[in-house]
């Protein structure tokens, strides 16, 4: 038994030791290994960064950009910024950043002569608590960071003093800087890597200079590389220029030579042998080669391609809205041999013309050489096709609008001629009818019974309405035909008083009054006395018709600056709010006209607006339902009356 007890005690002690000491140590070991593995992977990522240039400081800048990306992937809670400095300068350049705060810092925030950054470079790094620094710190960098809620700033210098150098800035919102503490191993790896790169690049620079002095042949090589680099920059500039030219073509509008201009640009840039647009014809359901194509001579080359030809590359591009490229169209089964032989091309690009995801045609670019075009050129042509599509669509719409406008103009002429002819034909017999009715009512043909007299008066009223309608139609027809007005000096006061005198009797018969308000004499205007009189007549007549018995119409005349303003106000039934937007439309009748049994054709206000417009004036109105309406128009004074 003692032996068994000792064995059990030993066994318990062993597992106690395992659970209390070994397992925690094992967990810590695993965490350390995971941390070490993460650091190892990060180190490998930094070491494996592919730098595309060996020219300082571009290589350091590119390395900084990629290091910041790698760091931010692991440390998203930190705001990171990579600042570089060239040899012999105290100005810093922000190369890469993650976090919006850096974009708000001015150039002066990265002056390496400032105390904060100089301290970081001299002491090998600075950690500064910045909470509350907006009021107490003199450094603009700290104030800006504090304003954005950051609490701890860590500046890690890299590079070689007096040569290529810079700073990696990391900012944490945690007051204890927990994120920075966790990031310290990663930041140290980047610092060491950047310093090594800076030293290597500086050494390479010195070696390169020594090599150039020893080997004169390197100079020509470098010049050739520089020339190649310059050519690449020029090519990129040409691409941008083509894009700008396409935009300029759009701003000039859809002119007939716009497509030809784009065709010429494409042919020149690609040194292509053939360039053409094929647009979709809705009537024939075909893609039709457009005039102005480059490199097409014979009429047979301007072919039409039915959409039923699924074996045609142009039809497929039109249907799928995807570009097509082939280096040997003569032997490509995806191209109809007849048409490529007709154009004599081997290399072929077909680009869709898209307007808001709707295809309106294709652009075909061809070369007599095999494998002449590349995928990059297809991308370039896609950009140009986007611009060209807008021009094409605008041109198509303009053609359609032009046809519609011509048709509308022809219909309008026919309508005006018909109205004018019919109105003239109506006017003579209506005048005769009116005369005969007046004779009958006046008793010139003998006595009439009361019932006969009543019928004749009804007929006379209807004839008068027809004569008014015919007169309004004739006036509208003349105005629409741009009839020349006989303009001379006109006294608007005389026009107004004549209209009031003509309509006062009609108004008085229904218990309504018309009055004139003239505060002071107004100068003459240049206008047509007859047409202006007609406009005033229509406004006053309208006011009388829409005023209840016992109502009042007031006509006022006043000078307003360099215009004379005529207003006709009534206290009638007003205009319904839903009718006010259409009040000047032809034949429009107010919905509440039945309240006063107002007759009319709905042409009076249309005539008034046209007459005022033909005199260079403007017309407006205010109306409140049940309270009345006030129509006004203003006409310009004669030049001598304005003091010019």
TABELGI-V469423 format. One record per backbone hydrogen bond with DSSP energy under -1.0 kcal/mol. NH is the residue of the N-H (numbers start at 1). CO is the residue of the C=O. Records with the same first field share a line. If there is no record, write none. Layout:
BEGIN
NH = CO  CO
END
This chain:
BEGIN
5 = 1
6 = 2
7 = 3
8 = 4
9 = 5
10 = 6
11 = 7
12 = 8
13 = 9
14 = 10
15 = 11
16 = 12
17 = 13
18 = 14
19 = 15
20 = 16
21 = 17
22 = 17
23 = 18
25 = 21
26 = 22
27 = 23
28 = 24
29 = 25
30 = 26
31 = 27
32 = 28
33 = 29
34 = 30
35 = 31
36 = 32
37 = 33
38 = 34
39 = 35
40 = 36
41 = 37
42 = 38
43 = 39
44 = 40
45 = 41
46 = 42
47 = 43
48 = 44
49 = 46
59 = 55
61 = 57
62 = 58
63 = 59
64 = 60
65 = 61
66 = 62
67 = 63
68 = 64
69 = 65
70 = 66
71 = 67
72 = 68
73 = 69
74 = 70
75 = 71
78 = 75
79 = 171
80 = 98
81 = 169
82 = 96
83 = 167
84 = 93
85 = 165
89 = 86
92 = 110
93 = 84
95 = 82
96 = 82
98 = 80
102 = 99
104 = 101
105 = 102
109 = 106
110 = 107
111 = 108
112 = 90
114 = 111
118 = 114
119 = 115
120 = 116
121 = 117
122 = 118
123 = 119
125 = 120
126 = 155
128 = 153
130 = 151
133 = 130
135 = 132
137 = 133
143 = 139
144 = 140
145 = 141
146 = 142
147 = 143
149 = 146
150 = 145
151 = 172
152 = 172
153 = 128
154 = 170
155 = 126
156 = 168
158 = 166
160 = 164
163 = 160
165 = 85
166 = 158
167 = 83
168 = 156
169 = 81
170 = 154
171 = 79
172 = 152
177 = 174
181 = 177
182 = 178
183 = 179
187 = 183
188 = 184
189 = 185
190 = 186
191 = 187
192 = 188
193 = 189
194 = 190
195 = 191
196 = 192
197 = 193
198 = 194
199 = 195
200 = 196
201 = 197
202 = 198
203 = 199
204 = 200
205 = 201
206 = 202
207 = 203
208 = 204
209 = 205
210 = 206
211 = 207
212 = 208
213 = 209
214 = 210
215 = 211
218 = 215
221 = 217
222 = 218
223 = 219
224 = 220
225 = 221
226 = 222
227 = 223
228 = 224
229 = 225
230 = 226
231 = 227
232 = 228
233 = 229
234 = 230
235 = 231
236 = 232
237 = 233
238 = 234
239 = 235
240 = 236
241 = 237
242 = 238
243 = 239
244 = 240
245 = 241
246 = 242
247 = 243
248 = 244
249 = 245
250 = 246
251 = 247
252 = 248
253 = 250
255 = 253
258 = 255
261 = 257
262 = 258
263 = 259
264 = 260
265 = 261
266 = 262
267 = 263
268 = 264
269 = 265
270 = 266
272 = 267
273 = 366
274 = 366
275 = 294
276 = 364
278 = 362
279 = 288
280 = 360
281 = 286
285 = 281
286 = 281
287 = 305
288 = 279
289 = 303
290 = 277
294 = 275
301 = 298
302 = 299
303 = 301
305 = 287
307 = 285
309 = 306
310 = 308
312 = 309
316 = 312
317 = 313
318 = 314
319 = 315
320 = 316
321 = 317
324 = 350
326 = 348
329 = 346
331 = 328
335 = 332
340 = 336
341 = 337
342 = 338
343 = 339
345 = 340
346 = 367
347 = 367  369
348 = 326
349 = 365
350 = 324
351 = 363
353 = 361
355 = 358
360 = 353
362 = 278
363 = 351
364 = 276
365 = 349
366 = 274
367 = 347
371 = 327
378 = 374
379 = 375
380 = 376
381 = 377
382 = 378
383 = 379
384 = 380
385 = 381
386 = 382
387 = 383
388 = 384
389 = 385
390 = 386
391 = 387
392 = 388
393 = 389
394 = 390
395 = 391
396 = 392
397 = 393
398 = 394
399 = 395
400 = 396
401 = 397
402 = 398
403 = 399
404 = 400
405 = 401
406 = 402
407 = 403
408 = 404
409 = 405
410 = 406
411 = 407
412 = 408
413 = 409
414 = 410
415 = 411
416 = 412
417 = 413
418 = 414
419 = 415
420 = 416
421 = 417
422 = 418
423 = 419
424 = 420
425 = 421
426 = 422
427 = 423
428 = 424
430 = 426
431 = 427
432 = 428
433 = 429
434 = 430
435 = 431
436 = 432
437 = 433
438 = 434
439 = 435
440 = 436
441 = 437
442 = 438
443 = 440
444 = 439
446 = 443
453 = 449
454 = 450
455 = 451
456 = 452
457 = 453
458 = 454
459 = 455
460 = 456
461 = 457
462 = 458
463 = 459
464 = 460
465 = 461
466 = 462
467 = 463
468 = 464
469 = 465
470 = 466
471 = 467
472 = 468
473 = 469
474 = 470
475 = 471
476 = 472
477 = 473
478 = 474
479 = 475
480 = 476
481 = 477
482 = 479
483 = 478
487 = 485
488 = 527
490 = 525
495 = 491
496 = 492
497 = 493
498 = 494
499 = 495
500 = 496
501 = 497
502 = 498
503 = 499
504 = 500
507 = 503
508 = 504
509 = 505
510 = 507
511 = 508
512 = 507
513 = 551
515 = 553
517 = 555
525 = 490
527 = 488
532 = 528
533 = 529
534 = 530
535 = 531
536 = 532
537 = 533
538 = 534
539 = 535
540 = 536
541 = 537
542 = 538
543 = 539
544 = 540
545 = 541
546 = 542
547 = 544
551 = 548
553 = 513
554 = 569
555 = 515
556 = 567
557 = 517
558 = 565
560 = 563
563 = 560
564 = 635
565 = 558
566 = 633
567 = 556
568 = 631
569 = 554
570 = 629
571 = 552
573 = 546
579 = 576
582 = 579
585 = 582
587 = 602
588 = 585
593 = 590
595 = 592
596 = 593
598 = 593
607 = 603
608 = 604
609 = 605
610 = 606
611 = 607
612 = 608
613 = 609
614 = 610
616 = 613
617 = 612
618 = 634
620 = 632
622 = 630
624 = 628
626 = 573
627 = 624
628 = 624
630 = 622
631 = 568
632 = 620
633 = 566
634 = 618
635 = 564
637 = 562
638 = 524
641 = 638
644 = 639
END
